[in-house]
Each structure stands twice: as C-alpha cells, then as structure tokens.
Amino acid sequence: MTTVELDTASAWVVAIIGAAAVLAQIAIAITSLVVVPRNRRPQTALAWLLLIYVLPIIGFLLFLLLGSRRLPKRRREKQTEINQYILETTEGMDRVRKDPPWPPWLEPIVELNRTLGAMPLVGGNTAELYTDYAESIAAMTAAVREAERIVHVEFYILSLDDATAAFFDALEDAVKRGLTVRVLYDHVASVRVPGYRKMKRRLESMGVDFRAMLPVRPWRGQWQRPDLRNHRKFLIIDGTTAFTGSQNMVDRGYHRKPLRNGDRLAWKELVVRFDGPIAAGIEALFATDWYSETDELLLRESIVAPEVDPELGLDAQVVPSGPAFEGENNLRLFNSLLYAAQEQIQICSPYFVPDESMLYAITTAAQSGLDVQLFVSEIGDQTLVFHAQRSYYEELLRAGVRIWLYRAPTVLHAKHFTIDEQVAVIGSSNMDMRSFSLNLEVSVMVRGASIIKRLREVEQSYRDNSTELTLEQWMNRPAHMRAFDDLARVTATVQ
C-alpha cells in the first residue's frame, strides 16, 4: 500500500472514529434527557444533565455509578419486612397526655411520622445532654459498665484510639461478664480512619458479634452505590437507656493533619442520653440495621418498653430515614415543623445545604417575622459542602435569618433544632441533600419544657463562641470566593 493510500485510510479511520464519538455523544444526550429527570428533583436532574453535557462520557459513567439512590432490591425487601415487624412490635406503645399546652399542630406531624415508618410517640422519658466530647464518651463508657443484659453499639465511624480505648475496654468487660454485645459500624466511613484493622482485631479478640454496615466489597458480591451510607449513631443499654446524637466514636480531631497555621480541627458535638420507653424505639431501629446486615431477627429480646407514667417526663418519637424508605422522612418532618413554628426557629447543622422546599420554609418563616437563627461553623472540614453551604447565606440574610459562625478551629458538628418553646429534634441528620436522600439517619423529636430549656443554654453557648455574620460583610467577600461558592452549590445537588 502506497503512502497516499495509507494517509487516505488513516483519514477515513479518524473520520469514522470522530463520527462515532459525535453519534455517541448525541445518543448519550438524548438518553439522558429521558432517563435522568425520572423521579428526581428538578435541581438534581439539571445538575446531572449539566455534568453530562459538559463531560459526556465521564458524566454519563458517573451517573451510571452514582445515579441511583436505591439500595439493592434484597435490602429494600428486608426493610419492608422489618418495617412491618416494628409496627407490630410497637403497636399500643403510644402513651402521652395531650392536655394543654399540647400544641394543636403537633398531632398531624406525629401521625405523618408514624405513616412514614417512625416509632410511636411515647411519654415518660428523661433526657440528659452532653456537649463536652470527652464527657459524652465517658458517660457511654460508664453506661456499658453498668449494663446487666444487652449492649448494642452502632456508629457511622468506630475507631480504636486513645480517646475511645476505655469504651472498648468496657465492651470487653461486658463480654467477660456474660452480656450480649453486638456492634455495627459503617464500612466505608470507618475503613478510612487510621487503625481500622487494629479496631477489627480488637473486636474479634474480645468476642464481640460485629458487622460492617453497607459494605462495599465487590469481590464478595457486596455492592451498592458507594456513597449510600449508614450515618446513624447510637448506643443502647438493656433496652431502657439509649444515647444518640451527632458524635462518632473516634478521637475529637478525627486524626486529621494540622492546618497550615498549626491549629488542629476539633469537633464539637451534642449527644443526648434517653431513659424510658423511647429507648425501645431506638432499639427497634438497631434491630432493623442488624437484620439488614445479618438476616438475624432479634425478636423482642429487649424491644419492650418499661412501665412508666406518661404524665411525667418528656414525649419523644424516633424517626428513621434513608434510601430504604420510599419518602424522605427527615425532610418531611423538618419541613412540617418549620411551617408549624409560630415564634422562633433555632437550627444547628454543620452541613447546611437545603433543598428548595426547605429553603422556602426557612426564609418564609423569617420573612413572616419569626426569630430564625442558624448556627454553622466558620471553617469547614469538607470543602465542597462547606462552599455549597456558603452559597445560601446571602438569600438567608436578606430574608432576615441570623447566621452565627462558630469560631475556628472548632467544627460545630452538632445536629439539632428547636421550634418555639415546644419541640426539639436531635439526631444524626444534617440539613443537606445527602442526609435527605443518601444516608440512613436517625432523628428523635422531643417535646417538653426541660429539654427546650437545656437547648436554649446550648444555643447561647454557641453565640458566646461565634461571630454573627452580617449581609454587608458577606457581600464584600472576594469575587472569586463567591464564584467558587456558586459552583460548589451546583455540585452539591448531584445526588
């Protein structure tokens, strides 16, 4: 073949490859227009379509990998089974007094939660809040040492380090005393923390029955979308005492490297200890996750509420959420409470990236004259989320929301909010689209003057350690930072 013939053949090959690439991009674009918007929020669909049109091949492959928010079919079936079990197990546990000052708007919200798969609202509970990181670990450690029958542990991140060593010692002692000890931790989140293998060896050596939640191990046939995670955090003792909140079982600095100025990030959390029948609701949620990972149904071994006087103490309801549920339970609960507020809304969320419905609820409340305050961190530990969060500040400030920035190097990681002087929600859920759509979360809705009073003290401590952000300050930030915030906002909607 002559040189001319070779050049002609090469030109044809290049032309054919180019035409095939163009046709492939057209096919991807057309297919995406049909597939991507299906059962997605418009803002999420638009974000995916933008990514696919800018980077067709890469964007489409990412969509195939991360586009589905559904857990594997078998796991969804197990969730349906356990939901029915929970309904049967908790039937008749609703025991609260609804005399004044019971707010009239609360009853339909309680019913909404129940319809979506929540536990009953139960009275007769007590609650103790922990805001000091080491103190909360010490309290959980002490509770394990006082356990008499069963210890159930579930954390998004479980790590064996100097801060948590005593907790692991207490678990080992509980096993030696003949107690049943079960442990769950999120696989992807925990494996990223230094010392993961050491932690596993310790659990094995002490004889604890443990499992990794939502494991991503394709070589074992264990696969689902890798960023669908179990973000729940709780400890249950004998079915009557439960700890839950924002804190993981790991060193306060998460083993992060120092910042450029030499400071180290330090997480500030909120943990609540519940005593009373609400612990049975949290225990039922542990049973759900245990069944999902092991096929072992824990029956009623500890999911039995103690006899209490519903006229005493706090009313509380456990609300689970996550991709195993049809609806976004936490988002529906949060929005219902936001619209029910008559006087004030106080929100603490480390990752605040609301969807459109929540943004409207919050800004509507502020524009209606309610006292709406948001507590967030001055510094972020997740760059894209931090900048996406900042992109909402202007709209919030213009609506009248007061924004408090907790001073660096502390990361305000607590997750809670209060509505008027009536209701509080404490749990693992952030107010962002990841927590609404991708993570398995736990929220506890609580009604009672004592816990609201204590949370008001916590909120004031945040103000004392924060700087209030003003609209004038915010509008004077550098233009390049504003552009980066807006770009991050787009990426945050790709769920």
FENQUI-V388194 format. One record per residue. N is the residue number from 1. SS is DSSP state (hx for helix, st for strand, lp for the rest). PSI is psi in whole degrees, -180 to 180 (NA if undefined). BURIAL is I if it has 9 or more other ideal C-beta (glycine too) atoms within 8 Angstrom, else O. Layout:
n=N ss=SS psi=PSI burial=BURIAL
n=N ss=SS psi=PSI burial=BURIAL
This chain:
n=1 ss=lp psi=133 burial=O
n=2 ss=lp psi=167 burial=O
n=3 ss=hx psi=-40 burial=O
n=4 ss=hx psi=-43 burial=O
n=5 ss=hx psi=-40 burial=O
n=6 ss=hx psi=-44 burial=I
n=7 ss=hx psi=-40 burial=O
n=8 ss=hx psi=-43 burial=O
n=9 ss=hx psi=-42 burial=I
n=10 ss=hx psi=-40 burial=O
n=11 ss=hx psi=-41 burial=O
n=12 ss=hx psi=-42 burial=O
n=13 ss=hx psi=-45 burial=O
n=14 ss=hx psi=-42 burial=O
n=15 ss=hx psi=-42 burial=O
n=16 ss=hx psi=-43 burial=O
n=17 ss=hx psi=-42 burial=O
n=18 ss=hx psi=-44 burial=O
n=19 ss=hx psi=-40 burial=O
n=20 ss=hx psi=-39 burial=O
n=21 ss=hx psi=-42 burial=O
n=22 ss=hx psi=-45 burial=O
n=23 ss=hx psi=-39 burial=O
n=24 ss=hx psi=-42 burial=I
n=25 ss=hx psi=-39 burial=I
n=26 ss=hx psi=-43 burial=O
n=27 ss=hx psi=-41 burial=O
n=28 ss=hx psi=-43 burial=I
n=29 ss=hx psi=-46 burial=I
n=30 ss=hx psi=-45 burial=O
n=31 ss=hx psi=-41 burial=O
n=32 ss=hx psi=-39 burial=I
n=33 ss=hx psi=-30 burial=I
n=34 ss=hx psi=-42 burial=O
n=35 ss=hx psi=-45 burial=O
n=36 ss=lp psi=-47 burial=I
n=37 ss=lp psi=-12 burial=I
n=38 ss=lp psi=119 burial=O
n=39 ss=lp psi=35 burial=O
n=40 ss=lp psi=154 burial=I
n=41 ss=lp psi=145 burial=O
n=42 ss=hx psi=-41 burial=O
n=43 ss=hx psi=-35 burial=I
n=44 ss=hx psi=-44 burial=I
n=45 ss=hx psi=-43 burial=I
n=46 ss=hx psi=-38 burial=I
n=47 ss=hx psi=-43 burial=I
n=48 ss=hx psi=-45 burial=I
n=49 ss=hx psi=-39 burial=I
n=50 ss=hx psi=-45 burial=I
n=51 ss=hx psi=-42 burial=I
n=52 ss=hx psi=-37 burial=I
n=53 ss=hx psi=-33 burial=I
n=54 ss=hx psi=-43 burial=O
n=55 ss=lp psi=78 burial=O
n=56 ss=hx psi=-54 burial=I
n=57 ss=hx psi=-52 burial=I
n=58 ss=hx psi=-45 burial=O
n=59 ss=hx psi=-42 burial=I
n=60 ss=hx psi=-39 burial=I
n=61 ss=hx psi=-41 burial=O
n=62 ss=hx psi=-39 burial=I
n=63 ss=hx psi=-42 burial=I
n=64 ss=hx psi=-35 burial=O
n=65 ss=hx psi=-41 burial=O
n=66 ss=hx psi=1 burial=I
n=67 ss=lp psi=-25 burial=O
n=68 ss=lp psi=127 burial=O
n=69 ss=lp psi=9 burial=O
n=70 ss=lp psi=139 burial=O
n=71 ss=lp psi=165 burial=I
n=72 ss=lp psi=151 burial=O
n=73 ss=hx psi=-45 burial=O
n=74 ss=hx psi=-38 burial=O
n=75 ss=hx psi=-38 burial=I
n=76 ss=hx psi=-38 burial=I
n=77 ss=hx psi=-41 burial=O
n=78 ss=hx psi=-36 burial=I
n=79 ss=hx psi=-41 burial=I
n=80 ss=hx psi=-43 burial=O
n=81 ss=hx psi=-47 burial=I
n=82 ss=hx psi=-29 burial=I
n=83 ss=hx psi=-44 burial=I
n=84 ss=hx psi=-40 burial=O
n=85 ss=hx psi=-43 burial=I
n=86 ss=hx psi=-42 burial=I
n=87 ss=hx psi=-43 burial=O
n=88 ss=hx psi=-41 burial=O
n=89 ss=hx psi=-36 burial=I
n=90 ss=lp psi=5 burial=I
n=91 ss=lp psi=131 burial=O
n=92 ss=lp psi=2 burial=O
n=93 ss=lp psi=-13 burial=I
n=94 ss=lp psi=109 burial=O
n=95 ss=st psi=91 burial=I
n=96 ss=lp psi=155 burial=I
n=97 ss=lp psi=132 burial=O
n=98 ss=lp psi=30 burial=O
n=99 ss=lp psi=160 burial=O
n=100 ss=lp psi=142 burial=O
n=101 ss=lp psi=38 burial=O
n=102 ss=lp psi=121 burial=O
n=103 ss=lp psi=133 burial=I
n=104 ss=lp psi=-24 burial=O
n=105 ss=lp psi=-9 burial=O
n=106 ss=hx psi=-33 burial=I
n=107 ss=hx psi=-50 burial=O
n=108 ss=hx psi=-28 burial=O
n=109 ss=hx psi=-40 burial=I
n=110 ss=hx psi=-43 burial=I
n=111 ss=hx psi=-39 burial=O
n=112 ss=hx psi=-48 burial=I
n=113 ss=hx psi=-45 burial=I
n=114 ss=hx psi=-42 burial=I
n=115 ss=hx psi=-35 burial=O
n=116 ss=hx psi=-5 burial=I
n=117 ss=lp psi=14 burial=O
n=118 ss=lp psi=168 burial=I
n=119 ss=lp psi=171 burial=I
n=120 ss=lp psi=160 burial=I
n=121 ss=lp psi=124 burial=I
n=122 ss=st psi=143 burial=I
n=123 ss=st psi=-179 burial=I
n=124 ss=st psi=27 burial=I
n=125 ss=st psi=155 burial=I
n=126 ss=st psi=154 burial=O
n=127 ss=st psi=138 burial=I
n=128 ss=st psi=128 burial=O
n=129 ss=st psi=143 burial=I
n=130 ss=st psi=122 burial=I
n=131 ss=lp psi=-12 burial=I
n=132 ss=lp psi=128 burial=O
n=133 ss=hx psi=-52 burial=I
n=134 ss=hx psi=-35 burial=O
n=135 ss=hx psi=-39 burial=I
n=136 ss=hx psi=-40 burial=I
n=137 ss=hx psi=-41 burial=I
n=138 ss=hx psi=-39 burial=I
n=139 ss=hx psi=-41 burial=I
n=140 ss=hx psi=-39 burial=I
n=141 ss=hx psi=-45 burial=I
n=142 ss=hx psi=-39 burial=I
n=143 ss=hx psi=-39 burial=I
n=144 ss=hx psi=-41 burial=I
n=145 ss=hx psi=-25 burial=I
n=146 ss=hx psi=-3 burial=O
n=147 ss=lp psi=149 burial=I
n=148 ss=lp psi=-24 burial=O
n=149 ss=lp psi=-57 burial=O
n=150 ss=st psi=137 burial=I
n=151 ss=st psi=122 burial=I
n=152 ss=st psi=126 burial=I
n=153 ss=st psi=131 burial=I
n=154 ss=st psi=120 burial=I
n=155 ss=st psi=145 burial=I
n=156 ss=lp psi=-47 burial=I
n=157 ss=lp psi=123 burial=I
n=158 ss=st psi=122 burial=I
n=159 ss=lp psi=142 burial=I
n=160 ss=lp psi=111 burial=I
n=161 ss=lp psi=-174 burial=I
n=162 ss=lp psi=-36 burial=O
n=163 ss=lp psi=-28 burial=I
n=164 ss=lp psi=0 burial=I
n=165 ss=hx psi=-42 burial=I
n=166 ss=hx psi=-34 burial=I
n=167 ss=hx psi=-44 burial=I
n=168 ss=hx psi=-37 burial=I
n=169 ss=hx psi=-40 burial=I
n=170 ss=hx psi=-39 burial=I
n=171 ss=hx psi=-43 burial=I
n=172 ss=hx psi=-41 burial=I
n=173 ss=hx psi=-38 burial=I
n=174 ss=hx psi=-40 burial=I
n=175 ss=hx psi=-44 burial=I
n=176 ss=hx psi=-29 burial=O
n=177 ss=lp psi=0 burial=O
n=178 ss=lp psi=12 burial=O
n=179 ss=lp psi=155 burial=I
n=180 ss=st psi=122 burial=O
n=181 ss=st psi=121 burial=I
n=182 ss=st psi=142 burial=I
n=183 ss=st psi=133 burial=I
n=184 ss=st psi=143 burial=I
n=185 ss=st psi=151 burial=I
n=186 ss=st psi=132 burial=I
n=187 ss=hx psi=-56 burial=I
n=188 ss=hx psi=-43 burial=I
n=189 ss=hx psi=-42 burial=I
n=190 ss=hx psi=-34 burial=I
n=191 ss=hx psi=-21 burial=O
n=192 ss=lp psi=-13 burial=O
n=193 ss=lp psi=134 burial=I
n=194 ss=lp psi=140 burial=O
n=195 ss=lp psi=15 burial=I
n=196 ss=hx psi=-45 burial=I
n=197 ss=hx psi=-36 burial=O
n=198 ss=hx psi=-40 burial=O
n=199 ss=hx psi=-43 burial=I
n=200 ss=hx psi=-43 burial=O
n=201 ss=hx psi=-38 burial=O
n=202 ss=hx psi=-44 burial=I
n=203 ss=hx psi=-41 burial=I
n=204 ss=hx psi=-44 burial=O
n=205 ss=hx psi=-32 burial=O
n=206 ss=hx psi=-7 burial=I
n=207 ss=lp psi=22 burial=O
n=208 ss=lp psi=142 burial=I
n=209 ss=st psi=112 burial=O
n=210 ss=st psi=156 burial=I
n=211 ss=st psi=150 burial=I
n=212 ss=st psi=132 burial=I
n=213 ss=st psi=141 burial=I
n=214 ss=lp psi=53 burial=I
n=215 ss=lp psi=143 burial=O
n=216 ss=lp psi=89 burial=I
n=217 ss=st psi=81 burial=I
n=218 ss=hx psi=-31 burial=O
n=219 ss=hx psi=-14 burial=O
n=220 ss=hx psi=8 burial=O
n=221 ss=lp psi=17 burial=O
n=222 ss=st psi=105 burial=O
n=223 ss=lp psi=136 burial=O
n=224 ss=lp psi=177 burial=I
n=225 ss=lp psi=122 burial=I
n=226 ss=lp psi=-21 burial=O
n=227 ss=lp psi=14 burial=O
n=228 ss=lp psi=107 burial=I
n=229 ss=lp psi=155 burial=I
n=230 ss=st psi=105 burial=I
n=231 ss=lp psi=7 burial=I
n=232 ss=lp psi=154 burial=I
n=233 ss=lp psi=114 burial=I
n=234 ss=st psi=161 burial=I
n=235 ss=st psi=128 burial=I
n=236 ss=st psi=132 burial=I
n=237 ss=st psi=117 burial=I
n=238 ss=lp psi=18 burial=I
n=239 ss=lp psi=5 burial=I
n=240 ss=lp psi=-15 burial=I
n=241 ss=st psi=135 burial=I
n=242 ss=st psi=137 burial=I
n=243 ss=st psi=137 burial=I
n=244 ss=st psi=170 burial=I
n=245 ss=st psi=-146 burial=I
n=246 ss=lp psi=-12 burial=I
n=247 ss=lp psi=134 burial=I
n=248 ss=lp psi=167 burial=I
n=249 ss=st psi=82 burial=I
n=250 ss=lp psi=162 burial=I
n=251 ss=lp psi=145 burial=I
n=252 ss=lp psi=-26 burial=I
n=253 ss=lp psi=2 burial=I
n=254 ss=lp psi=23 burial=I
n=255 ss=lp psi=29 burial=I
n=256 ss=lp psi=152 burial=O
n=257 ss=lp psi=155 burial=O
n=258 ss=lp psi=154 burial=O
n=259 ss=lp psi=174 burial=O
n=260 ss=lp psi=-32 burial=O
n=261 ss=lp psi=4 burial=O
n=262 ss=lp psi=-14 burial=O
n=263 ss=lp psi=156 burial=O
n=264 ss=lp psi=136 burial=O
n=265 ss=lp psi=141 burial=I
n=266 ss=st psi=126 burial=I
n=267 ss=st psi=137 burial=I
n=268 ss=st psi=128 burial=I
n=269 ss=lp psi=174 burial=I
n=270 ss=lp psi=123 burial=I
n=271 ss=st psi=140 burial=I
n=272 ss=st psi=136 burial=I
n=273 ss=st psi=122 burial=I
n=274 ss=st psi=135 burial=I
n=275 ss=st psi=130 burial=I
n=276 ss=lp psi=-169 burial=I
n=277 ss=lp psi=-20 burial=I
n=278 ss=hx psi=-26 burial=I
n=279 ss=hx psi=-32 burial=I
n=280 ss=hx psi=-33 burial=I
n=281 ss=hx psi=-41 burial=I
n=282 ss=hx psi=-36 burial=I
n=283 ss=hx psi=-39 burial=I
n=284 ss=hx psi=-35 burial=I
n=285 ss=hx psi=-38 burial=I
n=286 ss=hx psi=-42 burial=I
n=287 ss=hx psi=-36 burial=I
n=288 ss=hx psi=-51 burial=I
n=289 ss=hx psi=-36 burial=I
n=290 ss=hx psi=-44 burial=I
n=291 ss=hx psi=-39 burial=I
n=292 ss=hx psi=-32 burial=I
n=293 ss=hx psi=-23 burial=I
n=294 ss=hx psi=-16 burial=O
n=295 ss=lp psi=9 burial=O
n=296 ss=lp psi=120 burial=O
n=297 ss=lp psi=124 burial=O
n=298 ss=lp psi=3 burial=I
n=299 ss=lp psi=-137 burial=O
n=300 ss=lp psi=31 burial=O
n=301 ss=lp psi=-29 burial=O
n=302 ss=lp psi=4 burial=I
n=303 ss=lp psi=59 burial=I
n=304 ss=lp psi=120 burial=O
n=305 ss=lp psi=139 burial=I
n=306 ss=lp psi=160 burial=O
n=307 ss=lp psi=124 burial=O
n=308 ss=lp psi=166 burial=I
n=309 ss=lp psi=111 burial=O
n=310 ss=lp psi=-12 burial=I
n=311 ss=lp psi=-13 burial=O
n=312 ss=lp psi=146 burial=O
n=313 ss=lp psi=-161 burial=I
n=314 ss=st psi=149 burial=I
n=315 ss=st psi=139 burial=I
n=316 ss=st psi=151 burial=I
n=317 ss=st psi=129 burial=I
n=318 ss=st psi=128 burial=I
n=319 ss=st psi=104 burial=I
n=320 ss=st psi=156 burial=I
n=321 ss=st psi=164 burial=I
n=322 ss=lp psi=176 burial=I
n=323 ss=lp psi=-10 burial=I
n=324 ss=lp psi=-11 burial=I
n=325 ss=lp psi=151 burial=I
n=326 ss=lp psi=-42 burial=O
n=327 ss=lp psi=166 burial=O
n=328 ss=lp psi=85 burial=I
n=329 ss=hx psi=-45 burial=I
n=330 ss=hx psi=-41 burial=I
n=331 ss=hx psi=-42 burial=I
n=332 ss=hx psi=-43 burial=I
n=333 ss=hx psi=-49 burial=I
n=334 ss=hx psi=-47 burial=I
n=335 ss=hx psi=-39 burial=I
n=336 ss=hx psi=-43 burial=I
n=337 ss=hx psi=-39 burial=I
n=338 ss=hx psi=-41 burial=I
n=339 ss=hx psi=-21 burial=I
n=340 ss=hx psi=-19 burial=I
n=341 ss=lp psi=140 burial=I
n=342 ss=lp psi=-24 burial=O
n=343 ss=lp psi=-52 burial=O
n=344 ss=st psi=154 burial=I
n=345 ss=st psi=124 burial=I
n=346 ss=st psi=121 burial=I
n=347 ss=st psi=134 burial=I
n=348 ss=st psi=114 burial=I
n=349 ss=lp psi=118 burial=I
n=350 ss=lp psi=-31 burial=I
n=351 ss=lp psi=95 burial=I
n=352 ss=lp psi=94 burial=I
n=353 ss=st psi=78 burial=I
n=354 ss=lp psi=154 burial=I
n=355 ss=lp psi=176 burial=I
n=356 ss=hx psi=-39 burial=O
n=357 ss=hx psi=-41 burial=I
n=358 ss=hx psi=-38 burial=I
n=359 ss=hx psi=-41 burial=I
n=360 ss=hx psi=-42 burial=O
n=361 ss=hx psi=-44 burial=I
n=362 ss=hx psi=-48 burial=I
n=363 ss=hx psi=-33 burial=I
n=364 ss=hx psi=-42 burial=I
n=365 ss=hx psi=-45 burial=I
n=366 ss=hx psi=-42 burial=I
n=367 ss=hx psi=-19 burial=O
n=368 ss=lp psi=2 burial=O
n=369 ss=lp psi=4 burial=O
n=370 ss=lp psi=153 burial=I
n=371 ss=st psi=104 burial=O
n=372 ss=st psi=122 burial=I
n=373 ss=st psi=142 burial=I
n=374 ss=st psi=127 burial=I
n=375 ss=st psi=120 burial=I
n=376 ss=st psi=178 burial=I
n=377 ss=st psi=149 burial=I
n=378 ss=lp psi=-26 burial=O
n=379 ss=lp psi=152 burial=I
n=380 ss=lp psi=152 burial=I
n=381 ss=lp psi=-10 burial=O
n=382 ss=lp psi=108 burial=O
n=383 ss=hx psi=-53 burial=O
n=384 ss=hx psi=-44 burial=I
n=385 ss=hx psi=-41 burial=I
n=386 ss=hx psi=-45 burial=I
n=387 ss=hx psi=-33 burial=I
n=388 ss=hx psi=-41 burial=I
n=389 ss=hx psi=-44 burial=I
n=390 ss=hx psi=-26 burial=I
n=391 ss=lp psi=-14 burial=I
n=392 ss=lp psi=-11 burial=I
n=393 ss=hx psi=-41 burial=I
n=394 ss=hx psi=-48 burial=I
n=395 ss=hx psi=-39 burial=I
n=396 ss=hx psi=-47 burial=I
n=397 ss=hx psi=-41 burial=I
n=398 ss=hx psi=-29 burial=O
n=399 ss=hx psi=-15 burial=I
n=400 ss=lp psi=8 burial=O
n=401 ss=lp psi=134 burial=I
n=402 ss=st psi=130 burial=I
n=403 ss=st psi=126 burial=I
n=404 ss=st psi=127 burial=I
n=405 ss=st psi=110 burial=I
n=406 ss=st psi=131 burial=I
n=407 ss=lp psi=140 burial=O
n=408 ss=lp psi=154 burial=O
n=409 ss=lp psi=19 burial=I
n=410 ss=st psi=135 burial=I
n=411 ss=st psi=111 burial=I
n=412 ss=st psi=100 burial=I
n=413 ss=lp psi=-1 burial=I
n=414 ss=lp psi=150 burial=I
n=415 ss=lp psi=103 burial=I
n=416 ss=st psi=161 burial=I
n=417 ss=st psi=158 burial=I
n=418 ss=st psi=147 burial=I
n=419 ss=st psi=115 burial=I
n=420 ss=lp psi=-143 burial=I
n=421 ss=lp psi=29 burial=O
n=422 ss=lp psi=-53 burial=I
n=423 ss=st psi=145 burial=I
n=424 ss=st psi=153 burial=I
n=425 ss=st psi=126 burial=I
n=426 ss=st psi=140 burial=I
n=427 ss=st psi=-151 burial=I
n=428 ss=lp psi=-8 burial=I
n=429 ss=lp psi=129 burial=I
n=430 ss=lp psi=168 burial=I
n=431 ss=lp psi=68 burial=I
n=432 ss=st psi=167 burial=I
n=433 ss=hx psi=-22 burial=I
n=434 ss=hx psi=-46 burial=I
n=435 ss=hx psi=-31 burial=I
n=436 ss=hx psi=-35 burial=I
n=437 ss=hx psi=-32 burial=I
n=438 ss=lp psi=-29 burial=I
n=439 ss=lp psi=145 burial=I
n=440 ss=st psi=125 burial=I
n=441 ss=st psi=165 burial=I
n=442 ss=st psi=132 burial=I
n=443 ss=st psi=141 burial=I
n=444 ss=st psi=118 burial=I
n=445 ss=st psi=127 burial=I
n=446 ss=st psi=138 burial=I
n=447 ss=st psi=130 burial=I
n=448 ss=lp psi=141 burial=I
n=449 ss=hx psi=-36 burial=O
n=450 ss=hx psi=-42 burial=O
n=451 ss=hx psi=-33 burial=I
n=452 ss=hx psi=-42 burial=I
n=453 ss=hx psi=-44 burial=O
n=454 ss=hx psi=-39 burial=I
n=455 ss=hx psi=-31 burial=I
n=456 ss=hx psi=-38 burial=I
n=457 ss=hx psi=-40 burial=O
n=458 ss=hx psi=-45 burial=I
n=459 ss=hx psi=-40 burial=I
n=460 ss=hx psi=-35 burial=O
n=461 ss=hx psi=-32 burial=I
n=462 ss=hx psi=-46 burial=I
n=463 ss=hx psi=-40 burial=I
n=464 ss=hx psi=-21 burial=O
n=465 ss=lp psi=21 burial=O
n=466 ss=st psi=167 burial=I
n=467 ss=st psi=131 burial=O
n=468 ss=st psi=132 burial=I
n=469 ss=st psi=133 burial=I
n=470 ss=lp psi=156 burial=O
n=471 ss=hx psi=-40 burial=O
n=472 ss=hx psi=-44 burial=O
n=473 ss=hx psi=-43 burial=O
n=474 ss=hx psi=-38 burial=I
n=475 ss=hx psi=-15 burial=O
n=476 ss=lp psi=6 burial=O
n=477 ss=lp psi=158 burial=O
n=478 ss=lp psi=146 burial=O
n=479 ss=hx psi=-37 burial=O
n=480 ss=hx psi=-31 burial=O
n=481 ss=hx psi=-37 burial=I
n=482 ss=hx psi=-42 burial=I
n=483 ss=hx psi=-41 burial=O
n=484 ss=hx psi=-39 burial=I
n=485 ss=hx psi=-46 burial=I
n=486 ss=hx psi=-38 burial=I
n=487 ss=hx psi=-42 burial=I
n=488 ss=hx psi=-32 burial=I
n=489 ss=hx psi=-39 burial=I
n=490 ss=hx psi=-45 burial=I
n=491 ss=hx psi=-30 burial=I
n=492 ss=hx psi=-21 burial=I
n=493 ss=lp psi=-7 burial=I
n=494 ss=lp psi=93 burial=I
n=495 ss=lp psi=NA burial=O
